[in-house]
Amino acid sequence: MNQFDKIKELIKRDKLSTKDRTHELVYRRAFLMQELRSSGMTLKEVGSMFKRDHATVIHSLRTHQWMTSTNDKFYAECIAEYQFLLDHVDRESARDLYTDILKCQSYATLKIIKSRIKRGVYDDKVVTV
Protein backbone atom coordinates (compact mmCIF):
# COMPACT_ATOMS: atom_id res chain seq x y z
CA MET A 1 0.00 0.00 0.00
CA ASN A 2 1.37 3.42 -0.92
CA GLN A 3 1.05 6.69 0.99
CA PHE A 4 -1.89 7.97 -1.04
CA ASP A 5 -3.94 4.81 -0.45
CA LYS A 6 -3.09 4.84 3.25
CA ILE A 7 -4.25 8.45 3.58
CA LYS A 8 -7.51 7.64 1.78
CA GLU A 9 -8.01 4.77 4.21
CA LEU A 10 -7.39 7.04 7.23
CA ILE A 11 -9.82 9.67 5.91
CA LYS A 12 -12.52 7.04 5.61
CA ARG A 13 -11.72 5.22 8.87
CA ASP A 14 -11.68 8.37 11.01
CA LYS A 15 -14.46 10.16 9.10
CA LEU A 16 -12.22 13.14 8.32
CA SER A 17 -14.44 14.29 5.46
CA THR A 18 -17.32 15.07 7.85
CA LYS A 19 -18.07 18.57 9.11
CA ASP A 20 -16.94 17.69 12.64
CA ARG A 21 -14.62 20.44 13.93
CA THR A 22 -13.29 18.89 17.12
CA HIS A 23 -9.63 19.72 17.69
CA GLU A 24 -8.47 16.15 17.19
CA LEU A 25 -10.08 15.85 13.77
CA VAL A 26 -9.06 19.35 12.67
CA TYR A 27 -5.44 18.62 13.54
CA ARG A 28 -5.46 15.21 11.86
CA ARG A 29 -6.97 16.74 8.72
CA ALA A 30 -4.32 19.47 8.73
CA PHE A 31 -1.52 16.92 9.02
CA LEU A 32 -2.86 14.74 6.20
CA MET A 33 -3.48 17.77 4.00
CA GLN A 34 0.15 18.76 4.48
CA GLU A 35 1.30 15.26 3.56
CA LEU A 36 -0.81 15.27 0.40
CA ARG A 37 0.26 18.77 -0.58
CA SER A 38 3.93 17.94 -0.09
CA SER A 39 3.47 14.93 -2.38
CA GLY A 40 2.53 17.28 -5.22
CA MET A 41 -1.25 17.42 -5.14
CA THR A 42 -2.98 20.71 -5.92
CA LEU A 43 -5.05 22.55 -3.32
CA LYS A 44 -8.21 21.58 -5.17
CA GLU A 45 -7.24 17.88 -5.30
CA VAL A 46 -6.42 17.84 -1.59
CA GLY A 47 -9.65 19.63 -0.72
CA SER A 48 -11.78 17.23 -2.73
CA MET A 49 -10.48 14.29 -0.71
CA PHE A 50 -11.84 15.91 2.46
CA LYS A 51 -14.91 17.52 0.84
CA ARG A 52 -13.38 20.96 1.47
CA ASP A 53 -12.49 23.89 -0.79
CA HIS A 54 -9.00 25.18 -1.54
CA ALA A 55 -9.30 28.01 1.02
CA THR A 56 -9.89 25.51 3.80
CA VAL A 57 -6.84 23.58 2.67
CA ILE A 58 -4.73 26.75 2.81
CA HIS A 59 -5.99 27.44 6.33
CA SER A 60 -5.23 23.85 7.37
CA LEU A 61 -1.71 24.09 5.95
CA ARG A 62 -1.15 27.26 7.97
CA THR A 63 -2.54 25.52 11.06
CA HIS A 64 -0.11 22.65 10.55
CA GLN A 65 2.78 25.06 10.07
CA TRP A 66 1.88 27.02 13.21
CA MET A 67 1.39 23.94 15.37
CA THR A 68 4.67 22.38 14.30
CA SER A 69 6.61 25.63 14.69
CA THR A 70 5.32 26.09 18.25
CA ASN A 71 5.88 22.41 19.16
CA ASP A 72 2.30 22.11 20.40
CA LYS A 73 2.13 18.92 22.47
CA PHE A 74 -1.59 18.33 21.94
CA TYR A 75 -1.12 18.60 18.18
CA ALA A 76 1.78 16.14 18.35
CA GLU A 77 -0.38 13.68 20.30
CA CYS A 78 -3.24 13.99 17.79
CA ILE A 79 -1.06 13.21 14.77
CA ALA A 80 1.34 10.67 16.34
CA GLU A 81 -0.55 7.63 15.07
CA TYR A 82 -0.71 9.05 11.54
CA GLN A 83 2.99 9.87 11.55
CA PHE A 84 3.79 6.32 12.59
CA LEU A 85 1.50 4.76 9.98
CA LEU A 86 2.78 6.97 7.16
CA ASP A 87 6.42 6.50 8.12
CA HIS A 88 5.97 2.78 7.47
CA VAL A 89 4.48 3.16 4.00
CA ASP A 90 6.39 3.17 0.73
CA ARG A 91 5.93 6.81 -0.33
CA GLU A 92 7.14 6.51 -3.89
CA SER A 93 6.06 3.01 -4.89
CA ALA A 94 3.27 4.07 -7.23
CA ARG A 95 5.13 6.88 -9.02
CA ASP A 96 4.98 6.81 -12.79
CA LEU A 97 6.64 9.65 -14.70
CA TYR A 98 4.26 9.47 -17.65
CA THR A 99 1.16 9.62 -15.42
CA ASP A 100 2.59 12.41 -13.25
CA ILE A 101 3.34 14.54 -16.32
CA LEU A 102 -0.13 13.97 -17.78
CA LYS A 103 -1.76 14.96 -14.48
CA CYS A 104 0.49 18.00 -14.03
CA GLN A 105 -1.49 21.26 -14.07
CA SER A 106 0.97 23.81 -12.77
CA TYR A 107 4.57 24.93 -12.84
CA ALA A 108 4.86 24.05 -9.14
CA THR A 109 3.92 20.46 -9.88
CA LEU A 110 6.51 20.31 -12.66
CA LYS A 111 9.13 21.44 -10.13
CA ILE A 112 8.08 18.58 -7.84
CA ILE A 113 8.37 16.09 -10.72
CA LYS A 114 11.82 17.51 -11.50
CA SER A 115 12.93 16.97 -7.89
CA ARG A 116 11.64 13.39 -8.03
CA ILE A 117 13.67 12.78 -11.19
CA LYS A 118 16.80 14.15 -9.46
CA ARG A 119 16.17 11.82 -6.48
CA GLY A 120 15.89 8.87 -8.84
CA VAL A 121 12.26 8.07 -8.12
CA TYR A 122 11.52 7.32 -11.77
CA ASP A 123 14.89 5.75 -12.75
CA ASP A 124 13.81 2.11 -12.81
CA LYS A 125 10.67 2.78 -14.77
CA VAL A 126 10.39 2.73 -18.56
CA VAL A 127 8.21 5.42 -20.07
CA THR A 128 6.19 4.28 -23.05
CA VAL A 129 4.07 6.57 -25.16
Legacy VTK file of the C-alpha trace (Angstrom):
# vtk DataFile Version 3.0
C-alpha trace
ASCII
DATASET POLYDATA
POINTS 129 float
0.000 0.000 0.000
1.373 3.423 -0.919
1.047 6.692 0.988
-1.892 7.970 -1.045
-3.941 4.809 -0.448
-3.094 4.842 3.253
-4.252 8.454 3.578
-7.514 7.640 1.777
-8.013 4.766 4.207
-7.388 7.036 7.229
-9.817 9.671 5.914
-12.521 7.042 5.613
-11.719 5.224 8.868
-11.682 8.370 11.008
-14.461 10.159 9.105
-12.223 13.143 8.322
-14.445 14.289 5.461
-17.322 15.073 7.847
-18.071 18.571 9.112
-16.936 17.686 12.641
-14.620 20.444 13.929
-13.288 18.892 17.125
-9.629 19.719 17.693
-8.470 16.146 17.193
-10.084 15.852 13.770
-9.064 19.352 12.666
-5.435 18.620 13.541
-5.462 15.208 11.863
-6.973 16.738 8.724
-4.322 19.470 8.730
-1.522 16.919 9.020
-2.863 14.743 6.203
-3.483 17.773 3.996
0.148 18.764 4.481
1.298 15.258 3.557
-0.810 15.272 0.396
0.261 18.766 -0.577
3.933 17.938 -0.092
3.475 14.932 -2.380
2.535 17.281 -5.221
-1.247 17.420 -5.143
-2.985 20.711 -5.924
-5.051 22.549 -3.316
-8.206 21.576 -5.169
-7.239 17.884 -5.301
-6.418 17.841 -1.586
-9.654 19.628 -0.722
-11.779 17.234 -2.734
-10.476 14.288 -0.708
-11.835 15.913 2.458
-14.908 17.523 0.845
-13.384 20.965 1.474
-12.495 23.886 -0.788
-9.001 25.183 -1.535
-9.299 28.014 1.019
-9.891 25.509 3.798
-6.837 23.579 2.666
-4.730 26.751 2.809
-5.993 27.436 6.334
-5.227 23.853 7.370
-1.705 24.090 5.953
-1.148 27.257 7.971
-2.544 25.525 11.060
-0.114 22.652 10.553
2.777 25.061 10.069
1.878 27.020 13.209
1.390 23.941 15.374
4.671 22.380 14.305
6.614 25.632 14.691
5.318 26.090 18.249
5.881 22.415 19.158
2.299 22.115 20.396
2.131 18.919 22.473
-1.589 18.328 21.941
-1.116 18.605 18.184
1.782 16.138 18.349
-0.382 13.676 20.303
-3.235 13.986 17.788
-1.058 13.207 14.774
1.341 10.672 16.343
-0.548 7.626 15.067
-0.712 9.051 11.539
2.992 9.867 11.550
3.789 6.317 12.593
1.501 4.763 9.983
2.779 6.970 7.165
6.422 6.500 8.124
5.974 2.784 7.471
4.479 3.163 3.999
6.387 3.172 0.731
5.925 6.805 -0.327
7.137 6.511 -3.891
6.061 3.006 -4.894
3.265 4.074 -7.230
5.127 6.881 -9.022
4.981 6.810 -12.788
6.639 9.651 -14.702
4.257 9.472 -17.652
1.158 9.619 -15.422
2.591 12.408 -13.254
3.341 14.543 -16.316
-0.127 13.972 -17.779
-1.761 14.963 -14.483
0.486 17.997 -14.030
-1.488 21.258 -14.070
0.971 23.809 -12.774
4.566 24.930 -12.838
4.865 24.055 -9.137
3.915 20.456 -9.880
6.508 20.312 -12.661
9.130 21.441 -10.135
8.080 18.579 -7.836
8.369 16.094 -10.717
11.820 17.505 -11.503
12.935 16.970 -7.895
11.643 13.387 -8.026
13.674 12.780 -11.192
16.797 14.147 -9.463
16.174 11.825 -6.481
15.894 8.869 -8.836
12.259 8.066 -8.117
11.524 7.319 -11.768
14.890 5.749 -12.747
13.810 2.108 -12.806
10.667 2.780 -14.771
10.391 2.725 -18.556
8.212 5.421 -20.067
6.190 4.275 -23.054
4.066 6.567 -25.162
LINES 1 130
129 0 1 2 3 4 5 6 7 8 9 10 11 12 13 14 15 16 17 18 19 20 21 22 23 24 25 26 27 28 29 30 31 32 33 34 35 36 37 38 39 40 41 42 43 44 45 46 47 48 49 50 51 52 53 54 55 56 57 58 59 60 61 62 63 64 65 66 67 68 69 70 71 72 73 74 75 76 77 78 79 80 81 82 83 84 85 86 87 88 89 90 91 92 93 94 95 96 97 98 99 100 101 102 103 104 105 106 107 108 109 110 111 112 113 114 115 116 117 118 119 120 121 122 123 124 125 126 127 128
